[in-house]
Amino acid sequence: MSSIPPPSSQKEDFLCIKCEQALVLRKVNASYLGSSFQVDLLCCPSCGFVYVPEALALGKMLQVEQALEDK
């Protein structure tokens, strides 16, 4: 399982723009281009919005995309 440092470890808390509730850390099944992996991400406890940090989008997801391109 992958673990990206949550943004909440920074000084500011992240709020859901729709529900205005603090995001909480949860295990999320992420899928990208047919590959799935489990990762801890910040989510809205009310509407389920998932915050995908830049490190994940440009890290793990980019690795999956490059692996598929190599096939």
Sequence and secondary structure as in RCSB ss.txt:
>XXXX:A:sequence
MSSIPPPSSQKEDFLCIKCEQALVLRKVNASYLGSSFQVDLLCCPSCGFVYVPEALALGKMLQVEQALEDK
>XXXX:A:secstr
 EE   GGGSSS  B TTT  B EEEEEEEEETTEEEEEEEEE TTT  EE  HHHHHTHHHHHHHHHHH 
